Structures are given as structure tokens and as C-alpha cells.
Amino acid sequence: MSGDVVNLRMARKRRDRTAKEAEAERNRFEHGRSKAERDLARARNEKAARDHDASRREPGDGSS
């Protein structure tokens, strides 16, 4: 009926370490690209947004 003994200090350090690793991974992804790659991604996102907005139908459009 007894559970495992958990050292709270070590558990807290492990939790903090995994959080820092996750943040480092996000930063590597976000900041680890060249300016040309960032500009290309931004242009692609803007074009996708424009294409999406252009294909919307306005209320009242249609055959009725």
C-alpha cells in the first residue's frame, strides 16, 4: 500500500529542466532561421491569408 518516495527537490528540478528544454526548442525554431527564410515564410503566410480571404463568400451572394 505504500507508494514510492519522491524527492520533491529533484522532481522540481526535473520539471524546470524539461520546461527550459521546451523553451529552448521553441527559440531554436523561431530564431534559428536566416533572414531570407523568415521573409519567405512571412510572404507565404501572407499569401495564404490573402487567398483564404479572396475565396470567402459574402452574405447575400448566390442565386437567391
N, C-alpha and C positions, 0 to 999 in steps of 0.2 A: 504494500500500500504506500510505501514511501517513494517519493519521486527523486529525480536526480538533483544533486546540489548544484546551484548555479551561482557562479561568482558574478555579482552584479557589475562590478567594475570592469571585468573583462567583457561581459556582454555589452555594456555601454560603449566600450572602445571598439568592439567589433561592429556594432551598429553605426557608429560615427565613421569608421573606416569605409564601410560599404557605401555610405552616403557621399563621402568625399570622392570615392572612385566613380560613382554615378555622375556626380557633377563634373569631374574631370573629363569623363567620356563625352558629355554634352558640350563642354567647352572645346574639346578637340574637334568635334564635328562642326561646331559653329564657327570657330576661329581658325581652324586648321586648313582653310582653303585660300587659294590665291585670289587676288582681286578680280582677275578675269573669270574665275569660276563663280565667285559671288555675283558678279554682274550678269553672267549668263543665267544663273539660277533666278535672279530677280527678274530678268527680262522674260524668262519662261513663265514665271508665276504671274506676271502682269498680263501676258498674252492669254494665258489660260483664263484669268479673271475676265478679260475683255470678251473672249469667245463665249464664256458662260453667260455673261450679261447680254450679249448680242443675240443669243438663242432663246431668250426669255420671251414669253408671250404676255402681252399686256391684257388686262381685264377688258372685256368688250370686243376683243379681236375674235374673229371666227365667222361662221356662216349665219349666226342668228342675229 
